[in-house]
Amino acid sequence: MITTVTLNASIDKAYHMEREIVGGTVMRVARVANSAGGKGLNVARVARLCGSDVQATGLVGGFNGQYLEALAEADGIRSRFGHIAGETRSCVNILDPTFSSTEFLEPGPTVGVDEFEAYLAEFPSIIAGSDVVTLSGSLPAGVGKDSYQKLVRLALGEGKRVILDSSGEELRLGLEASPTMIKPNQDEIEALLGAMATAQDDVVAQARSLHEGGVAQVVISLGKDGALLACDEGCFRAIPPKVRVTNTVGCGDSMVAAFAVAFERAMGPREALAYAISVASAAAMSPNTGEYDPADLDAIMSRVEVRAVG
């Protein structure tokens, strides 16, 4: 089983527009899609679509929190959330023909110290039946920047493989706990290491330095140019075919989900990288976050190129 952690969960509202957004006017929405959101929920949805048994956890509160749990259940995702007094946030993604995607992200509630300590105490029992744990997204107000570090250590202590998908200080502190995998993008890795990467060799060197620092698998997302993986077996780059992009929101989460599934299925690094890139590319073709067409995945898988680099 895969357990996904979303500490700053949200009700995600997708507004599908039939014409471009015009500022200062009343805009009519053609279609609305509400979903249990936050990066970890996106991961859970895709991992389930990949065929894995999933569980979502994290922190929710208020009427929005109850609605989020109901939405997750409607998607076939079991959940075991910690409950807080604050109201779970909402986030809006406006999809229109001109700008493609415009997001409005609320900051989320403030979590009390006692609330988070209670969640940490319960965390080992929450993940007891899991093989892989993913930690994704922003942290809510009130919890320390070392929160992911604490959760990584708890999960590793229970013998789980852990994927950390974060950035900034949260990622830097999380690295001290040596998660099994991290998945920053190129901007995030440059900010973390304080060095620009102007060529592929620079990206390879950055990935290798983090791998040698104790992370078993370092994945650097390169957007439409694919991704790079550094591990004990070497350094590999996956290059996807060109696809018809509809919605890029959550593509990184789709990649995390696919890597979690790959861990669960004991795939080797090359196979896992090709699979993750294919799932992320197929997700970019779907108008709905956290979904893909299996036929698109099959078509992409046959055309992904994986090569050794560096």
C-alpha positions as CSV (number, residue, x, y, z in Angstrom):
1,M,0.0,0.0,0.0
2,I,1.0,3.6,-0.6
3,T,0.2,6.3,1.9
4,T,0.3,9.9,0.8
5,V,0.7,12.8,3.3
6,T,-0.8,16.2,2.7
7,L,-0.4,18.5,5.6
8,N,-1.9,21.5,3.9
9,A,-4.8,19.8,2.1
10,S,-7.5,21.8,0.1
11,I,-10.7,21.7,-1.7
12,D,-9.6,22.1,-5.3
13,K,-12.0,23.9,-7.5
14,A,-11.4,23.8,-11.3
15,Y,-13.3,26.4,-13.3
16,H,-13.5,25.5,-16.9
17,M,-14.1,28.7,-19.1
18,E,-15.3,28.9,-22.6
19,R,-13.7,32.3,-23.3
20,E,-10.6,34.1,-22.1
21,I,-10.5,35.8,-18.7
22,V,-11.2,39.6,-18.8
23,G,-10.3,41.5,-15.7
24,G,-12.8,43.7,-13.9
25,T,-15.8,41.9,-15.5
26,V,-18.3,39.2,-14.5
27,M,-17.2,35.9,-15.9
28,R,-19.5,32.9,-16.3
29,V,-18.0,29.5,-15.5
30,A,-19.0,26.7,-18.0
31,R,-18.2,23.8,-15.8
32,V,-16.9,23.3,-12.2
33,A,-15.1,20.3,-10.9
34,N,-14.4,19.9,-7.1
35,S,-11.9,17.5,-5.8
36,A,-10.0,16.6,-2.6
37,G,-6.8,18.5,-3.3
38,G,-3.3,19.2,-2.2
39,K,-0.3,17.6,-3.7
40,G,-0.6,14.4,-1.7
41,L,-4.2,13.9,-2.7
42,N,-3.2,14.3,-6.4
43,V,-0.5,11.6,-5.8
44,A,-3.1,9.3,-4.2
45,R,-5.5,9.7,-7.1
46,V,-2.9,8.8,-9.7
47,A,-1.4,6.0,-7.7
48,R,-4.9,4.4,-7.5
49,L,-5.4,4.9,-11.2
50,C,-2.0,3.1,-11.7
51,G,-3.6,0.1,-9.9
52,S,-2.1,0.5,-6.4
53,D,-3.9,0.4,-3.0
54,V,-3.7,3.9,-1.5
55,Q,-4.4,5.7,1.7
56,A,-4.5,9.5,2.1
57,T,-3.5,11.2,5.4
58,G,-2.6,14.6,6.6
59,L,-4.5,17.4,8.4
60,V,-8.0,18.6,7.8
61,G,-10.6,20.7,9.7
62,G,-14.0,22.3,9.7
63,F,-16.8,21.8,7.1
64,N,-14.3,21.9,4.3
65,G,-12.3,19.1,6.0
66,Q,-15.4,16.9,6.1
67,Y,-16.2,17.7,2.5
68,L,-12.6,16.8,1.5
69,E,-12.9,13.4,3.2
70,A,-16.2,12.8,1.4
71,L,-14.6,13.8,-1.9
72,A,-11.7,11.4,-1.3
73,E,-14.1,8.6,-0.5
74,A,-16.1,9.3,-3.6
75,D,-12.8,8.9,-5.6
76,G,-12.3,5.5,-4.0
77,I,-9.4,6.8,-1.7
78,R,-9.5,5.6,1.8
79,S,-8.3,8.2,4.3
80,R,-7.1,8.6,7.8
81,F,-6.6,12.3,8.5
82,G,-5.7,14.1,11.7
83,H,-8.3,16.6,12.6
84,I,-7.6,20.3,13.6
85,A,-9.8,23.2,14.7
86,G,-9.0,25.4,11.7
87,E,-10.9,25.3,8.4
88,T,-9.3,23.4,5.5
89,R,-8.5,25.9,2.6
90,S,-9.9,26.1,-0.9
91,C,-7.8,26.5,-4.1
92,V,-9.1,27.6,-7.5
93,N,-7.7,26.7,-10.9
94,I,-9.2,28.7,-13.8
95,L,-8.8,26.9,-17.1
96,D,-9.4,29.1,-20.2
97,P,-8.5,29.0,-23.9
98,T,-6.0,31.9,-23.7
99,F,-4.0,31.5,-20.5
100,S,-4.5,27.8,-20.0
101,S,-4.2,27.7,-16.2
102,T,-4.4,30.4,-13.6
103,E,-4.3,29.3,-9.9
104,F,-5.4,31.0,-6.7
105,L,-4.0,29.2,-3.7
106,E,-5.3,30.0,-0.2
107,P,-2.7,29.9,2.6
108,G,-4.6,27.4,4.8
109,P,-5.3,27.2,8.5
110,T,-2.9,27.6,11.4
111,V,-2.2,24.3,13.1
112,G,-1.7,24.2,16.8
113,V,1.4,22.8,18.4
114,D,-0.6,20.2,20.3
115,E,-2.6,19.3,17.2
116,F,0.6,18.5,15.2
117,E,2.2,16.6,18.1
118,A,-0.9,14.4,18.3
119,Y,-0.6,13.7,14.6
120,L,3.1,12.8,14.9
121,A,2.2,10.4,17.8
122,E,-0.4,8.7,15.6
123,F,1.7,8.6,12.4
124,P,3.4,5.2,12.9
125,S,0.0,3.5,13.3
126,I,-1.4,5.4,10.3
127,I,1.4,4.1,8.0
128,A,1.7,0.6,9.5
129,G,0.3,-1.2,6.5
130,S,2.2,0.8,3.9
131,D,5.2,-0.1,1.8
132,V,5.8,3.5,0.5
133,V,5.1,6.9,2.1
134,T,5.0,10.1,0.1
135,L,5.3,13.6,1.6
136,S,4.2,16.4,-0.6
137,G,3.4,20.1,-0.8
138,S,3.5,23.2,1.4
139,L,3.3,23.2,5.2
140,P,0.5,24.9,7.0
141,A,1.1,27.8,9.4
142,G,1.9,26.7,12.9
143,V,4.1,23.7,12.1
144,G,7.9,23.9,12.0
145,K,10.1,23.9,8.9
146,D,11.5,20.6,10.2
147,S,8.0,18.9,10.1
148,Y,8.9,16.8,7.0
149,Q,12.2,15.8,8.6
150,K,10.3,14.4,11.6
151,L,7.9,12.5,9.4
152,V,10.7,11.1,7.2
153,R,12.5,9.8,10.3
154,L,9.3,8.3,11.7
155,A,8.5,6.5,8.4
156,L,12.1,5.3,7.9
157,G,12.0,4.0,11.4
158,E,9.0,1.9,10.5
159,G,10.9,0.4,7.6
160,K,9.0,2.4,4.8
161,R,10.5,3.8,1.6
162,V,9.9,7.6,1.7
163,I,9.5,10.0,-1.2
164,L,9.9,13.7,-0.2
165,D,8.5,16.3,-2.7
166,S,9.1,19.7,-1.2
167,S,11.3,22.7,-1.6
168,G,13.2,25.5,0.2
169,E,14.0,25.1,3.9
170,E,11.5,22.2,4.3
171,L,13.5,20.2,1.7
172,R,16.9,21.2,3.1
173,L,15.9,20.0,6.6
174,G,14.2,17.0,5.2
175,L,17.4,15.9,3.5
176,E,19.1,15.6,6.9
177,A,16.8,12.6,7.5
178,S,17.9,10.9,4.2
179,P,14.6,10.1,2.5
180,T,14.6,7.3,-0.1
181,M,13.9,9.7,-2.9
182,I,13.5,13.5,-3.5
183,K,12.0,15.1,-6.6
184,P,12.9,18.8,-6.9
185,N,12.6,20.6,-10.2
186,Q,15.6,22.5,-11.7
187,D,14.8,25.8,-10.0
188,E,14.3,24.1,-6.6
189,I,17.6,22.3,-6.9
190,E,19.5,25.4,-7.8
191,A,17.9,27.3,-4.8
192,L,18.8,24.4,-2.5
193,L,22.5,24.2,-3.6
194,G,23.0,27.9,-4.4
195,A,24.3,27.2,-7.9
196,M,23.0,27.7,-11.4
197,A,22.8,24.7,-13.8
198,T,23.5,26.0,-17.3
199,A,24.1,22.6,-19.0
200,Q,23.1,19.0,-18.5
201,D,26.4,18.2,-16.9
202,D,25.7,20.7,-14.2
203,V,22.3,19.1,-13.4
204,V,24.0,15.7,-13.4
205,A,26.6,17.0,-10.9
206,Q,23.9,18.4,-8.7
207,A,21.9,15.2,-8.6
208,R,25.0,13.1,-7.9
209,S,26.1,15.4,-5.1
210,L,22.7,14.9,-3.3
211,H,22.8,11.2,-4.0
212,E,26.3,11.0,-2.5
213,G,25.0,13.0,0.5
214,G,22.7,10.1,1.5
215,V,19.6,10.2,-0.7
216,A,19.2,6.8,-2.4
217,Q,17.5,8.2,-5.5
218,V,17.5,11.8,-6.6
219,V,15.1,12.8,-9.4
220,I,15.3,16.2,-11.0
221,S,12.2,17.2,-13.0
222,L,13.0,19.0,-16.2
223,G,9.4,19.8,-17.3
224,K,8.7,19.1,-20.9
225,D,12.4,17.9,-21.3
226,G,11.8,14.9,-19.0
227,A,13.7,14.1,-15.8
228,L,17.0,13.0,-14.5
229,L,17.7,10.2,-12.0
230,A,20.8,9.7,-9.9
231,C,21.2,6.4,-7.9
232,D,23.7,3.7,-7.1
233,E,23.2,2.2,-10.6
234,G,24.3,5.5,-12.3
235,C,22.7,8.6,-13.7
236,F,19.9,8.4,-16.3
237,R,17.8,10.8,-18.2
238,A,14.3,10.1,-19.6
239,I,13.1,12.1,-22.6
240,P,9.3,12.0,-23.3
241,P,7.8,12.3,-26.8
242,K,5.9,15.5,-27.6
243,V,2.3,15.4,-26.5
244,R,-0.8,17.5,-26.7
245,V,-0.7,19.4,-23.3
246,T,-4.1,20.3,-21.8
247,N,-3.4,20.8,-18.1
248,T,0.0,20.8,-16.4
249,V,-1.3,21.2,-12.9
250,G,-0.4,18.1,-10.8
251,C,2.0,16.6,-13.4
252,G,4.8,16.6,-10.8
253,D,2.4,14.8,-8.4
254,S,1.7,12.3,-11.1
255,M,5.4,11.6,-11.4
256,V,5.7,11.1,-7.6
257,A,2.8,8.7,-7.7
258,A,4.4,6.7,-10.5
259,F,7.7,6.4,-8.6
260,A,5.8,5.3,-5.5
261,V,4.1,2.6,-7.6
262,A,7.5,1.7,-9.1
263,F,8.9,1.2,-5.6
264,E,6.0,-1.0,-4.7
265,R,6.5,-3.1,-7.8
266,A,10.2,-3.4,-7.4
267,M,11.0,-1.8,-10.8
268,G,14.7,-1.0,-11.6
269,P,15.8,2.6,-12.0
270,R,15.5,2.7,-15.8
271,E,12.1,1.1,-15.9
272,A,10.9,3.3,-13.0
273,L,12.1,6.5,-14.7
274,A,10.4,5.6,-18.0
275,Y,7.2,4.7,-16.2
276,A,7.2,7.9,-14.1
277,I,7.8,10.2,-17.2
278,S,5.1,8.4,-19.1
279,V,2.5,8.8,-16.4
280,A,3.3,12.5,-15.9
281,S,3.1,13.1,-19.7
282,A,-0.2,11.3,-20.0
283,A,-1.5,13.3,-17.0
284,A,-0.6,16.5,-18.9
285,M,-3.0,15.5,-21.7
286,S,-6.0,15.2,-19.3
287,P,-8.1,18.3,-18.5
288,N,-8.6,16.9,-15.0
289,T,-5.9,17.0,-12.3
290,G,-4.9,13.6,-11.1
291,E,-6.2,11.7,-14.1
292,Y,-4.9,10.2,-17.3
293,D,-6.1,8.0,-20.2
294,P,-4.5,4.5,-20.0
295,A,-4.4,4.5,-23.8
296,D,-2.3,7.7,-23.8
297,L,0.0,6.1,-21.2
298,D,0.5,3.0,-23.3
299,A,1.3,5.2,-26.4
300,I,3.8,7.3,-24.5
301,M,5.5,4.4,-22.8
302,S,6.5,2.9,-26.2
303,R,8.2,6.2,-27.2
304,V,10.0,7.3,-24.1
305,E,13.8,7.3,-24.4
306,V,16.0,6.5,-21.4
307,R,19.7,7.0,-21.7
308,A,22.7,6.9,-19.3
309,V,24.3,10.4,-18.9
310,G,27.4,11.8,-17.2
